[in-house]
């Protein structure tokens, strides 16, 4: 655990533009270690009143506030707390790190803290607010959301008949979440369609491991999916790699598709399993100070042939790993350009139990490439057919060789093709 000043998060997170995971599934961003300051709860460096430097500017806000309090026609809609939270959200959105740097209400923060258990009741889908629209970043592999047909990029237009476009994301989450065994109907606009469809999802108890793996049928290749960079992701990966090699794996497909990110230190640990030396990433602080994060020794897959899968749902910590492996020329990166998150978040708890996740450092790949708003461009660009979803290891491992080759996961098949050239099937 990193040692940080009081009022700062004790752990840094890198999270790919995700504000919530539906129904208490805010996975990797759920590791909260912030501390409030003494007495009033105001954070060190913060002030309890307007700084002198912005009094003239901020007076316009109070003018607008007073006008709303005095003259707005729907008196029942005036709620100082909601207005205050909305003002904070607007301020943070103006920074241009929308969905990454963000504000969490006390309820939302509690949801993130509950995510530490690794077990949840819900539909299992990562969501982000894009252009005022609740959007699925990725369904959890094997979750009710994925089984019901939710896809990355889907826009949720309504929940049980209630329009949610333009609503705050935590309000949408409250509508979608619910006990296992109950159902929720979502009005969904798929990214490649123009007409929305209704999708009913039965909520369930969901267990979310960070790592899943399986041997691909008829090959010496193991398919290893890292779905999030939560605590113990590195340990789970080491266990998976060792077990796969004991079963005869001679090559690895590291699947980072739809991985929203998580803890920076887990990203370093995961990348280090495939690298011998050098750097994993470089952090750059607001004042320009640079900190290098070297490869940790003892990786268990330093020489095994490797291919890396990415897509537009690959974010943050997952991008750190993909960028590091690409810079080290460890294996081909295959898929589509990643999301393009590039800030390290610090967690600041506010005095009323809410919190701000604030981007306080940027990060670069080992070669100094900036990923923010650009993403990782794959070495081999392969898009999935319209409507296709990535296979998870349990699905791919249960197929016959013929079924796997006829599947529509073109990215996985291209990675397998690349590796089979180096490691012929047994």
The 8 nearest C-alpha neighbors of each residue, nearest first, counted from 0:
[[1, 10, 2, 9, 264, 11, 3, 32],
 [2, 0, 10, 9, 3, 11, 8, 264],
 [1, 3, 9, 0, 4, 10, 8, 7],
 [2, 4, 9, 7, 1, 5, 8, 10],
 [5, 3, 7, 6, 2, 9, 8, 43],
 [6, 4, 7, 34, 3, 36, 35, 43],
 [5, 7, 34, 35, 42, 36, 33, 347],
 [8, 6, 33, 5, 4, 347, 3, 346],
 [9, 7, 33, 346, 32, 10, 345, 11],
 [8, 10, 32, 3, 1, 2, 33, 7],
 [11, 9, 8, 1, 32, 0, 12, 31],
 [10, 12, 345, 344, 8, 262, 263, 343],
 [13, 11, 262, 344, 261, 263, 343, 14],
 [14, 12, 343, 261, 315, 316, 262, 263],
 [13, 15, 260, 315, 261, 16, 28, 259],
 [14, 16, 314, 315, 259, 17, 340, 260],
 [15, 17, 99, 98, 14, 18, 127, 340],
 [18, 16, 127, 15, 98, 19, 126, 99],
 [17, 19, 127, 98, 16, 126, 99, 128],
 [20, 18, 25, 17, 126, 21, 125, 127],
 [19, 21, 24, 25, 125, 126, 124, 23],
 [20, 22, 24, 172, 124, 23, 19, 123],
 [23, 21, 176, 121, 24, 172, 20, 120],
 [22, 24, 110, 21, 25, 20, 114, 119],
 [25, 23, 20, 26, 21, 22, 114, 123],
 [24, 26, 20, 19, 111, 29, 23, 28],
 [27, 25, 24, 29, 28, 114, 20, 229],
 [28, 26, 261, 229, 29, 228, 227, 260],
 [27, 29, 26, 30, 261, 25, 14, 12],
 [30, 28, 111, 27, 112, 26, 114, 25],
 [31, 29, 28, 112, 32, 115, 27, 111],
 [30, 32, 29, 33, 112, 346, 8, 10],
 [33, 31, 8, 9, 10, 30, 34, 346],
 [32, 34, 8, 7, 346, 347, 348, 6],
 [35, 33, 6, 5, 348, 7, 36, 32],
 [36, 34, 40, 6, 348, 42, 37, 349],
 [35, 37, 40, 42, 41, 6, 43, 34],
 [36, 38, 40, 39, 35, 41, 42, 43],
 [37, 39, 40, 36, 41, 35, 350, 42],
 [40, 38, 41, 37, 350, 36, 35, 42],
 [39, 41, 350, 36, 35, 38, 37, 42],
 [42, 40, 39, 36, 350, 45, 43, 349],
 [41, 43, 36, 45, 6, 44, 35, 40],
 [44, 42, 45, 6, 36, 41, 5, 46],
 [43, 45, 42, 46, 41, 6, 36, 47],
 [46, 44, 42, 43, 41, 47, 48, 50],
 [47, 45, 48, 44, 41, 49, 50, 42],
 [46, 48, 45, 41, 49, 50, 39, 42],
 [49, 47, 46, 50, 51, 45, 54, 53],
 [48, 50, 54, 51, 53, 47, 46, 57],
 [51, 49, 52, 53, 48, 54, 46, 47],
 [52, 50, 54, 53, 49, 55, 48, 56],
 [51, 53, 50, 54, 55, 49, 56, 57],
 [54, 52, 56, 55, 51, 50, 57, 49],
 [55, 53, 57, 51, 56, 52, 58, 49],
 [56, 54, 58, 53, 57, 59, 52, 51],
 [55, 57, 53, 54, 58, 59, 60, 52],
 [58, 56, 54, 59, 60, 55, 53, 61],
 [57, 59, 61, 60, 55, 56, 54, 62],
 [60, 58, 62, 57, 61, 56, 63, 55],
 [61, 59, 63, 57, 58, 62, 64, 56],
 [62, 60, 64, 58, 63, 59, 65, 57],
 [61, 63, 59, 65, 60, 64, 66, 58],
 [62, 64, 66, 60, 61, 65, 59, 67],
 [65, 63, 61, 67, 62, 66, 60, 68],
 [64, 66, 68, 62, 67, 63, 61, 69],
 [67, 65, 63, 69, 64, 68, 70, 62],
 [66, 68, 71, 64, 65, 70, 69, 63],
 [67, 69, 65, 66, 70, 64, 71, 77],
 [70, 68, 66, 67, 65, 71, 64, 72],
 [69, 71, 67, 66, 68, 72, 65, 74],
 [72, 70, 67, 73, 69, 68, 74, 66],
 [71, 73, 74, 70, 67, 75, 76, 69],
 [74, 72, 75, 76, 71, 77, 70, 67],
 [73, 75, 76, 77, 72, 71, 68, 70],
 [76, 74, 73, 77, 78, 72, 71, 68],
 [77, 75, 74, 73, 78, 71, 72, 81],
 [78, 76, 75, 74, 79, 68, 73, 82],
 [77, 79, 81, 80, 82, 76, 75, 83],
 [80, 78, 82, 81, 83, 77, 84, 68],
 [81, 79, 83, 82, 78, 84, 85, 77],
 [82, 80, 84, 78, 83, 79, 85, 77],
 [83, 81, 79, 85, 80, 84, 78, 86],
 [82, 84, 80, 86, 85, 81, 79, 87],
 [85, 83, 81, 87, 86, 82, 80, 88],
 [84, 86, 82, 88, 83, 87, 81, 89],
 [85, 87, 89, 83, 84, 88, 82, 90],
 [88, 86, 90, 84, 89, 85, 91, 83],
 [89, 87, 85, 91, 86, 90, 102, 92],
 [88, 90, 92, 86, 87, 91, 85, 93],
 [89, 91, 87, 93, 88, 92, 86, 94],
 [90, 92, 88, 93, 89, 94, 101, 87],
 [93, 91, 89, 97, 94, 90, 95, 88],
 [92, 94, 90, 91, 95, 89, 97, 96],
 [95, 93, 92, 91, 96, 90, 97, 100],
 [94, 96, 93, 97, 92, 91, 100, 98],
 [97, 95, 100, 99, 94, 98, 92, 91],
 [96, 98, 92, 95, 99, 100, 101, 16],
 [97, 99, 16, 18, 17, 101, 100, 96],
 [100, 98, 16, 97, 96, 101, 17, 15],
 [101, 99, 357, 356, 96, 358, 98, 97],
 [100, 102, 356, 99, 355, 98, 91, 357],
 [101, 103, 355, 88, 354, 356, 104, 87],
 [104, 102, 354, 107, 353, 108, 355, 105],
 [103, 105, 353, 107, 106, 108, 354, 102],
 [104, 106, 353, 352, 108, 107, 109, 103],
 [107, 105, 109, 104, 108, 110, 103, 353],
 [108, 106, 110, 104, 109, 103, 105, 111],
 [107, 109, 105, 111, 110, 106, 103, 104],
 [108, 110, 112, 106, 111, 107, 113, 105],
 [111, 109, 107, 23, 113, 108, 112, 106],
 [110, 112, 29, 114, 108, 109, 113, 25],
 [111, 113, 109, 114, 29, 110, 115, 31],
 [112, 114, 110, 115, 111, 116, 109, 23],
 [115, 113, 111, 112, 116, 29, 117, 26],
 [114, 116, 113, 117, 112, 29, 30, 111],
 [117, 115, 114, 118, 113, 119, 112, 206],
 [116, 118, 115, 207, 114, 206, 119, 208],
 [119, 117, 206, 116, 205, 207, 204, 120],
 [120, 118, 205, 204, 121, 23, 206, 117],
 [119, 121, 204, 203, 179, 178, 205, 22],
 [120, 122, 22, 202, 176, 203, 123, 177],
 [121, 123, 202, 144, 143, 124, 203, 142],
 [124, 122, 139, 142, 121, 144, 138, 21],
 [125, 123, 138, 139, 21, 20, 137, 144],
 [124, 126, 20, 137, 136, 135, 138, 21],
 [127, 125, 135, 136, 134, 20, 19, 17],
 [128, 126, 17, 18, 134, 133, 129, 136],
 [127, 129, 133, 132, 131, 134, 168, 130],
 [130, 128, 132, 131, 127, 134, 133, 98],
 [131, 129, 132, 128, 165, 133, 134, 164],
 [130, 132, 165, 129, 128, 164, 133, 166],
 [131, 133, 129, 164, 128, 130, 134, 165],
 [134, 132, 128, 155, 154, 127, 129, 168],
 [133, 135, 154, 127, 126, 153, 128, 132],
 [136, 134, 126, 153, 151, 152, 137, 125],
 [135, 137, 151, 126, 125, 152, 312, 134],
 [136, 138, 151, 125, 135, 257, 124, 150],
 [139, 137, 124, 145, 144, 125, 123, 140],
 [138, 140, 142, 123, 124, 141, 137, 145],
 [141, 139, 142, 138, 391, 145, 226, 123],
 [140, 142, 145, 139, 146, 143, 391, 144],
 [141, 143, 139, 144, 145, 123, 140, 146],
 [144, 142, 146, 122, 145, 147, 200, 123],
 [145, 143, 122, 147, 142, 149, 146, 123],
 [146, 144, 148, 149, 142, 138, 147, 143],
 [145, 147, 143, 148, 144, 142, 141, 149],
 [148, 146, 144, 145, 143, 200, 149, 198],
 [149, 147, 145, 146, 150, 144, 198, 143],
 [148, 150, 145, 144, 147, 138, 153, 151],
 [151, 149, 153, 152, 148, 137, 138, 135],
 [152, 150, 137, 136, 135, 153, 138, 149],
 [151, 153, 135, 190, 136, 134, 150, 154],
 [154, 152, 189, 135, 190, 134, 188, 151],
 [153, 155, 134, 188, 187, 133, 156, 152],
 [156, 154, 187, 133, 157, 186, 134, 153],
 [155, 157, 186, 164, 163, 187, 162, 154],
 [156, 158, 162, 186, 161, 163, 160, 185],
 [157, 159, 185, 161, 160, 184, 186, 174],
 [160, 158, 184, 161, 185, 183, 157, 186],
 [159, 161, 158, 157, 162, 186, 184, 185],
 [162, 160, 157, 158, 159, 163, 156, 174],
 [161, 163, 157, 164, 156, 160, 158, 166],
 [164, 162, 157, 166, 156, 165, 161, 171],
 [165, 163, 132, 166, 156, 162, 131, 133],
 [166, 164, 131, 132, 163, 167, 133, 130],
 [167, 165, 163, 164, 168, 170, 171, 131],
 [168, 166, 170, 169, 171, 165, 128, 131],
 [167, 169, 171, 170, 172, 166, 128, 133],
 [168, 170, 172, 171, 167, 173, 107, 19],
 [171, 169, 173, 168, 172, 167, 174, 166],
 [172, 170, 168, 174, 169, 173, 175, 163],
 [171, 173, 169, 175, 174, 170, 21, 176],
 [172, 174, 170, 171, 176, 175, 169, 22],
 [175, 173, 171, 172, 176, 158, 170, 177],
 [176, 174, 172, 173, 171, 22, 183, 177],
 [177, 175, 22, 121, 173, 174, 172, 21],
 [176, 178, 121, 175, 179, 22, 120, 202],
 [179, 177, 120, 181, 180, 202, 121, 203],
 [178, 180, 203, 202, 120, 181, 204, 121],
 [181, 179, 202, 203, 201, 178, 182, 204],
 [182, 180, 202, 179, 201, 178, 177, 183],
 [183, 181, 201, 200, 202, 199, 180, 184],
 [182, 184, 200, 199, 159, 185, 201, 175],
 [185, 183, 199, 159, 198, 158, 200, 197],
 [186, 184, 158, 198, 197, 157, 187, 199],
 [187, 185, 197, 157, 156, 196, 155, 195],
 [188, 186, 155, 195, 196, 154, 185, 156],
 [187, 189, 195, 154, 153, 190, 194, 196],
 [190, 188, 153, 192, 191, 187, 154, 152],
 [189, 191, 152, 153, 192, 188, 154, 151],
 [190, 192, 189, 385, 193, 386, 188, 153],
 [193, 191, 189, 190, 194, 188, 195, 196],
 [192, 194, 195, 188, 191, 189, 190, 196],
 [193, 195, 192, 188, 196, 189, 187, 191],
 [196, 194, 188, 187, 186, 193, 189, 197],
 [197, 195, 187, 186, 198, 188, 194, 189],
 [196, 198, 186, 185, 187, 184, 199, 195],
 [199, 197, 185, 184, 196, 200, 186, 187],
 [198, 200, 184, 183, 185, 197, 182, 201],
 [201, 199, 183, 182, 147, 202, 143, 184],
 [202, 200, 182, 181, 180, 143, 203, 183],
 [201, 203, 121, 179, 122, 180, 181, 182],
 [204, 202, 179, 120, 121, 180, 205, 122],
 [203, 205, 120, 119, 179, 121, 206, 118],
 [206, 204, 119, 118, 203, 120, 207, 142],
 [207, 205, 118, 117, 208, 119, 204, 120],
 [206, 208, 117, 205, 209, 118, 139, 119],
 [209, 207, 210, 206, 211, 117, 226, 227],
 [208, 210, 227, 226, 232, 225, 228, 207],
 [209, 211, 225, 208, 224, 235, 236, 226],
 [212, 210, 224, 223, 392, 225, 209, 208],
 [211, 213, 223, 392, 222, 224, 239, 210],
 [212, 214, 392, 396, 222, 221, 215, 393],
 [213, 215, 221, 396, 220, 222, 216, 212],
 [214, 216, 396, 221, 218, 220, 213, 395],
 [217, 215, 400, 218, 399, 396, 214, 398],
 [216, 218, 400, 215, 424, 425, 219, 399],
 [219, 217, 424, 220, 216, 215, 425, 214],
 [218, 220, 248, 249, 424, 247, 250, 425],
 [221, 219, 250, 218, 248, 251, 215, 249],
 [220, 222, 214, 251, 213, 215, 248, 252],
 [221, 223, 252, 212, 213, 392, 214, 251],
 [224, 222, 212, 253, 211, 254, 252, 221],
 [223, 225, 254, 211, 210, 226, 212, 253],
 [226, 224, 210, 209, 255, 227, 254, 223],
 [225, 227, 258, 209, 224, 210, 255, 257],
 [228, 226, 209, 258, 260, 225, 229, 261],
 [229, 227, 261, 260, 232, 262, 265, 27],
 [230, 228, 27, 232, 261, 227, 262, 231],
 [229, 231, 232, 228, 265, 262, 233, 27],
 [230, 232, 234, 233, 235, 229, 265, 209],
 [233, 231, 235, 209, 234, 230, 228, 229],
 [232, 234, 236, 269, 231, 235, 268, 265],
 [235, 233, 231, 237, 236, 232, 238, 268],
 [234, 236, 232, 238, 233, 237, 210, 231],
 [237, 235, 239, 233, 238, 234, 210, 240],
 [236, 238, 234, 240, 239, 235, 241, 233],
 [239, 237, 235, 241, 236, 240, 242, 234],
 [238, 240, 236, 242, 237, 241, 243, 235],
 [241, 239, 243, 237, 242, 238, 236, 244],
 [240, 242, 244, 238, 243, 239, 237, 245],
 [241, 243, 245, 239, 240, 244, 238, 246],
 [244, 242, 246, 240, 245, 248, 241, 239],
 [243, 245, 248, 247, 241, 246, 242, 240],
 [244, 246, 242, 243, 247, 241, 248, 240],
 [247, 245, 243, 244, 248, 242, 214, 241],
 [246, 248, 244, 245, 249, 219, 243, 220],
 [249, 247, 244, 219, 220, 243, 250, 221],
 [248, 250, 219, 220, 247, 303, 422, 244],
 [251, 249, 304, 220, 303, 248, 305, 221],
 [252, 250, 305, 221, 220, 253, 222, 304],
 [251, 253, 222, 306, 307, 305, 223, 254],
 [254, 252, 307, 223, 251, 224, 306, 308],
 [253, 255, 224, 308, 256, 223, 307, 252],
 [256, 254, 309, 258, 308, 225, 313, 317],
 [255, 257, 309, 313, 310, 258, 254, 308],
 [256, 258, 312, 313, 137, 259, 255, 310],
 [257, 259, 226, 313, 227, 256, 255, 260],
 [260, 258, 314, 15, 313, 14, 257, 227],
 [261, 259, 316, 14, 315, 317, 228, 314],
 [262, 260, 27, 228, 13, 14, 12, 229],
 [261, 263, 12, 265, 264, 228, 13, 229],
 [262, 264, 266, 265, 12, 13, 316, 267],
 [265, 263, 267, 266, 262, 268, 11, 12],
 [266, 264, 268, 267, 262, 263, 233, 228],
 [267, 265, 263, 269, 264, 268, 316, 320],
 [268, 266, 264, 265, 270, 269, 271, 279],
 [267, 269, 265, 271, 266, 233, 270, 264],
 [268, 270, 233, 266, 271, 272, 267, 265],
 [271, 269, 320, 267, 272, 268, 273, 266],
 [272, 270, 274, 268, 294, 273, 269, 295],
 [298, 271, 273, 299, 270, 300, 269, 274],
 [272, 274, 301, 300, 271, 270, 298, 275],
 [275, 273, 271, 301, 276, 272, 270, 298],
 [276, 274, 301, 296, 273, 294, 298, 271],
 [275, 277, 294, 274, 278, 293, 296, 295],
 [276, 278, 293, 294, 279, 275, 365, 274],
 [279, 277, 293, 365, 294, 280, 292, 276],
 [278, 280, 323, 293, 292, 294, 365, 267],
 [281, 279, 364, 365, 292, 278, 363, 291],
 [280, 282, 291, 363, 362, 290, 292, 364],
 [283, 281, 362, 290, 289, 361, 360, 363],
 [282, 284, 289, 361, 360, 288, 287, 362],
 [285, 283, 360, 287, 288, 286, 361, 359],
 [284, 286, 287, 360, 359, 283, 288, 361],
 [287, 285, 284, 288, 283, 289, 360, 359],
 [286, 288, 284, 285, 283, 289, 360, 282],
 [289, 287, 284, 283, 286, 290, 285, 282],
 [290, 288, 283, 282, 287, 284, 291, 281],
 [291, 289, 282, 281, 283, 292, 288, 284],
 [290, 292, 281, 293, 280, 282, 289, 278],
 [293, 291, 280, 278, 279, 281, 290, 294],
 [294, 292, 278, 279, 277, 291, 295, 276],
 [293, 295, 271, 276, 278, 279, 277, 296],
 [294, 296, 271, 293, 297, 268, 298, 267],
 [297, 295, 298, 294, 275, 271, 276, 272],
 [296, 298, 299, 295, 272, 271, 275, 301],
 [272, 297, 299, 271, 300, 301, 296, 273],
 [298, 300, 272, 301, 297, 237, 273, 241],
 [301, 299, 273, 272, 303, 302, 298, 240],
 [300, 302, 273, 274, 298, 275, 299, 303],
 [303, 301, 300, 304, 273, 274, 305, 275],
 [302, 304, 300, 250, 301, 305, 249, 251],
 [305, 303, 250, 251, 302, 418, 330, 249],
 [304, 306, 251, 330, 250, 252, 303, 307],
 [305, 307, 252, 330, 331, 414, 253, 332],
 [306, 308, 332, 253, 252, 254, 333, 331],
 [307, 309, 254, 333, 255, 334, 332, 256],
 [310, 308, 256, 334, 255, 313, 335, 333],
 [309, 311, 335, 337, 256, 312, 313, 334],
 [310, 312, 337, 338, 313, 336, 335, 309],
 [313, 311, 257, 310, 338, 136, 314, 256],
 [314, 312, 257, 258, 337, 256, 310, 311],
 [315, 313, 15, 259, 318, 338, 317, 260],
 [314, 316, 15, 260, 318, 340, 14, 13],
 [317, 315, 260, 319, 318, 266, 13, 261],
 [316, 318, 260, 320, 315, 314, 319, 313],
 [319, 317, 321, 315, 314, 316, 320, 322],
 [318, 320, 316, 322, 317, 321, 323, 315],
 [319, 321, 323, 317, 270, 318, 322, 266],
 [320, 322, 318, 324, 323, 319, 325, 317],
 [323, 321, 325, 319, 320, 324, 364, 318],
 [322, 324, 320, 326, 279, 325, 321, 364],
 [325, 323, 327, 329, 321, 322, 326, 328],
 [324, 326, 328, 322, 327, 323, 321, 329],
 [327, 325, 323, 328, 324, 322, 366, 365],
 [326, 328, 324, 329, 325, 323, 274, 365],
 [329, 327, 325, 326, 330, 324, 331, 323],
 [328, 330, 324, 327, 325, 305, 331, 273],
 [329, 331, 306, 305, 328, 332, 325, 307],
 [332, 330, 306, 378, 333, 307, 379, 325],
 [331, 333, 307, 377, 378, 308, 306, 379],
 [332, 334, 379, 308, 377, 380, 307, 378],
 [335, 333, 381, 380, 309, 310, 308, 410],
 [334, 336, 310, 380, 377, 382, 309, 381],
 [337, 335, 376, 375, 311, 310, 374, 377],
 [336, 338, 311, 374, 313, 310, 375, 339],
 [339, 337, 311, 314, 374, 313, 312, 340],
 [374, 340, 338, 372, 371, 373, 370, 337],
 [341, 339, 371, 315, 15, 314, 338, 372],
 [340, 342, 371, 370, 362, 361, 315, 339],
 [341, 343, 361, 358, 360, 362, 340, 344],
 [342, 344, 360, 13, 358, 361, 359, 12],
 [345, 343, 358, 357, 12, 11, 356, 359],
 [344, 346, 357, 8, 11, 356, 7, 359],
 [345, 347, 8, 356, 33, 355, 7, 357],
 [348, 346, 355, 354, 33, 7, 6, 356],
 [349, 347, 354, 33, 35, 353, 34, 355],
 [350, 348, 354, 353, 352, 351, 347, 35],
 [349, 351, 40, 352, 41, 348, 35, 39],
 [352, 350, 353, 349, 105, 40, 348, 354],
 [353, 351, 105, 350, 349, 348, 354, 104],
 [354, 352, 105, 104, 349, 351, 103, 348],
 [355, 353, 348, 349, 103, 347, 102, 356],
 [354, 356, 102, 347, 101, 357, 346, 103],
 [355, 357, 346, 101, 100, 345, 344, 102],
 [358, 356, 100, 344, 345, 355, 359, 346],
 [357, 359, 344, 343, 342, 100, 360, 345],
 [358, 360, 357, 344, 343, 345, 285, 284],
 [361, 359, 284, 343, 283, 342, 358, 285],
 [360, 362, 342, 283, 341, 282, 343, 284],
 [361, 363, 282, 281, 341, 283, 342, 360],
 [362, 364, 369, 281, 367, 368, 280, 282],
 [363, 365, 280, 367, 368, 366, 322, 323],
 [364, 366, 280, 278, 367, 279, 323, 281],
 [367, 365, 364, 368, 326, 363, 323, 280],
 [368, 366, 364, 363, 365, 369, 281, 280],
 [367, 369, 364, 363, 366, 370, 365, 322],
 [368, 370, 363, 371, 367, 364, 362, 341],
 [369, 371, 374, 373, 339, 341, 372, 368],
 [370, 372, 341, 340, 339, 373, 369, 374],
 [373, 371, 339, 374, 340, 370, 338, 341],
 [374, 372, 339, 370, 371, 375, 338, 369],
 [339, 375, 373, 337, 370, 338, 336, 372],
 [374, 376, 337, 336, 377, 322, 370, 318],
 [375, 377, 336, 374, 378, 337, 335, 380],
 [378, 376, 332, 379, 333, 380, 334, 336],
 [377, 379, 332, 331, 333, 380, 376, 325],
 [378, 380, 333, 377, 381, 332, 334, 331],
 [381, 379, 334, 335, 377, 333, 378, 382],
 [380, 382, 334, 410, 335, 379, 333, 383],
 [383, 381, 334, 335, 384, 380, 410, 409],
 [382, 384, 409, 387, 408, 385, 381, 410],
 [385, 383, 387, 386, 382, 407, 409, 408],
 [386, 384, 387, 383, 191, 388, 382, 190],
 [385, 387, 384, 388, 191, 150, 383, 189],
 [388, 386, 384, 385, 383, 407, 389, 408],
 [387, 389, 390, 386, 408, 150, 383, 407],
 [390, 388, 408, 391, 387, 256, 411, 410],
 [389, 391, 395, 394, 408, 388, 392, 411],
 [390, 392, 394, 393, 395, 389, 140, 224],
 [393, 391, 213, 395, 212, 394, 396, 222],
 [394, 392, 396, 391, 395, 397, 213, 212],
 [395, 393, 397, 392, 391, 396, 390, 398],
 [394, 396, 392, 397, 398, 393, 390, 391],
 [395, 397, 215, 393, 213, 394, 398, 392],
 [396, 398, 394, 395, 393, 399, 216, 392],
 [399, 397, 395, 396, 402, 403, 400, 216],
 [398, 400, 402, 401, 216, 403, 397, 217],
 [401, 399, 216, 403, 402, 217, 404, 398],
 [402, 400, 404, 399, 403, 405, 398, 406],
 [403, 401, 399, 405, 404, 400, 398, 406],
 [402, 404, 400, 406, 401, 405, 398, 399],
 [403, 405, 401, 402, 406, 400, 412, 407],
 [404, 406, 402, 403, 401, 407, 408, 400],
 [407, 405, 403, 404, 408, 402, 409, 412],
 [406, 408, 409, 387, 405, 384, 383, 388],
 [409, 407, 410, 411, 406, 389, 383, 412],
 [408, 410, 412, 407, 411, 383, 413, 381],
 [411, 409, 413, 412, 408, 334, 381, 414],
 [410, 412, 414, 413, 409, 408, 415, 308],
 [411, 413, 415, 409, 414, 410, 416, 408],
 [414, 412, 416, 410, 415, 411, 409, 417],
 [415, 413, 417, 411, 416, 412, 306, 418],
 [414, 416, 412, 418, 413, 417, 419, 411],
 [417, 415, 413, 419, 414, 418, 412, 420],
 [418, 416, 414, 415, 420, 419, 413, 421],
 [417, 419, 415, 421, 420, 416, 422, 414],
 [420, 418, 422, 423, 416, 421, 417, 415],
 [419, 421, 418, 417, 422, 423, 416, 415],
 [420, 422, 418, 419, 423, 417, 304, 250],
 [421, 423, 419, 420, 418, 424, 249, 250],
 [424, 422, 419, 420, 421, 425, 219, 218],
 [425, 423, 218, 219, 422, 217, 419, 220],
 [424, 218, 423, 219, 217, 422, 247, 220]]
